[in-house]
Amino acid sequence: MSKRARTLTFFGEDFFTYLVEGDPNSFKKAMDSSEFTFWKEAIDNEIKFIIENNTWILTDFTLRCKPVGCKWIFKKKLRPDDTVDKYKARLVAKGFTQQKGIDFFDTYSPIVRISSIKILLALASIHNLFIHQMDVKTAFLNGDLEEEIYMD
């Protein structure tokens, strides 16, 4: 059972939810927490991946640009026994501030249907093939953009 504090939230007579608290929701809260050394290491790792992948370059804004804001997202990844496995920090752009047709024209997010996965598993089983699962930490950093995006 989790030892983290749970907050009861009331949404009417038929619905109750418990929100688990524990992850900071801002850079300041992460740096002010007792776990700031772990959060700092997670931030440093994220910045390292961004720089190594040449995801962006530091530059001055031009007069014609409309910068998108950014935010740090902090998350503790837990083991099954509720102990902390690792601390993750992600720098995300606030893309919701953009307007379709002005700041962007289309969106794309690669996904796979569960039926496709089932077919691949069946084929692997029939043909005695090995299946390897991978988790790519920085997959989102590898997309190619045709337009310039400025982030503040």
C-alpha positions in Angstrom: 0.0 0.0 0.0 1.3 3.5 -0.9 2.5 5.7 1.9 2.0 8.9 -0.1 -0.7 11.3 1.1 -4.1 11.0 -0.7 -6.4 13.9 -1.0 -10.2 13.3 -1.3 -11.8 15.3 -4.1 -15.6 15.5 -4.3 -17.3 15.8 -7.7 -21.0 15.4 -6.6 -22.9 12.6 -4.9 -22.0 9.8 -7.4 -18.3 10.5 -7.9 -15.2 10.4 -5.6 -11.6 10.5 -6.5 -8.4 10.3 -4.6 -5.5 12.3 -5.9 -2.0 11.1 -5.0 0.3 13.9 -4.1 4.0 13.8 -4.0 5.4 15.0 -7.4 6.2 18.7 -7.5 4.2 20.7 -10.1 6.7 23.5 -10.7 10.4 24.0 -11.0 10.4 26.0 -7.7 8.7 23.3 -5.7 11.1 20.7 -7.0 14.1 22.8 -6.0 12.6 23.7 -2.6 11.8 20.0 -1.8 13.8 17.7 0.4 14.5 15.6 -2.8 16.0 18.5 -4.8 19.3 16.7 -5.4 17.4 13.9 -7.2 15.2 16.4 -9.2 18.4 18.4 -10.1 20.0 15.2 -11.5 16.8 14.4 -13.5 16.8 17.9 -14.9 20.5 17.7 -15.8 19.9 14.4 -17.6 17.0 15.9 -19.6 19.2 18.9 -20.6 22.0 16.6 -21.5 19.7 14.6 -23.9 18.4 17.8 -25.5 21.9 19.1 -26.2 23.3 15.7 -27.4 20.4 15.3 -29.8 20.8 18.9 -31.2 17.1 19.3 -30.4 17.3 23.1 -30.2 19.8 25.9 -30.2 19.8 29.0 -28.0 19.0 32.1 -30.0 17.5 35.5 -29.7 13.8 36.0 -30.7 13.1 37.7 -34.0 10.4 40.3 -34.3 8.3 37.9 -36.4 8.3 35.0 -34.0 5.7 34.1 -31.4 7.4 32.0 -28.8 5.8 29.0 -27.1 6.2 28.8 -23.4 7.6 25.7 -21.6 7.2 23.9 -18.3 9.0 21.3 -16.3 7.1 18.1 -15.6 8.3 16.0 -12.7 7.4 12.4 -12.0 8.6 9.7 -9.6 8.6 6.3 -11.1 7.8 3.7 -8.5 8.7 0.0 -8.0 5.9 -2.4 -7.2 6.7 -2.0 -3.5 6.1 1.8 -3.8 9.8 2.7 -3.3 11.2 5.2 -5.8 12.8 3.6 -8.8 13.8 6.9 -10.6 13.1 10.6 -10.8 12.1 11.9 -14.2 12.0 15.5 -15.4 10.8 16.5 -18.8 10.9 20.0 -20.4 7.7 20.3 -22.4 6.5 23.1 -24.8 3.1 24.6 -24.0 1.8 23.8 -27.5 -1.8 24.6 -26.4 -1.1 28.3 -26.8 -0.7 27.9 -30.5 -3.7 28.5 -32.9 -4.5 26.1 -35.8 -3.9 27.7 -39.2 -1.8 30.5 -37.7 0.9 28.8 -35.6 0.5 25.2 -37.0 -1.3 23.5 -39.8 -1.5 19.8 -38.9 -0.5 17.4 -36.1 0.7 13.9 -36.1 1.4 11.4 -33.4 2.5 7.9 -34.3 0.4 5.2 -32.6 -0.3 1.5 -33.1 -3.5 -0.4 -32.8 -3.7 -3.3 -30.4 -4.8 -5.5 -33.3 -1.5 -4.8 -35.1 0.4 -5.8 -32.0 -1.6 -9.0 -31.7 -0.9 -9.9 -35.4 2.8 -9.3 -34.9 2.8 -11.5 -31.7 0.9 -14.2 -33.6 3.4 -14.2 -36.5 6.3 -14.3 -34.1 4.8 -17.3 -32.3 4.0 -19.1 -35.6 7.5 -18.6 -37.0 9.4 -19.1 -33.6 10.8 -15.5 -33.7 12.1 -13.6 -30.8 10.5 -10.3 -29.7 12.4 -7.5 -28.0 10.7 -4.7 -26.2 12.6 -1.4 -26.0 11.9 1.9 -24.2 13.5 4.9 -25.9 14.0 7.7 -23.4 14.4 10.5 -26.0 12.2 9.3 -28.9 10.3 12.6 -28.9 13.5 14.5 -29.6 14.1 12.7 -32.9 11.3 14.3 -35.0 12.1 16.6 -37.9 10.2 19.9 -38.1 9.9 21.9 -41.3 9.1 25.1 -39.5 10.9 27.2 -37.0 9.5 27.0 -33.4 10.7 29.4 -30.7 10.3 28.4 -27.1 10.6 30.9 -24.2 
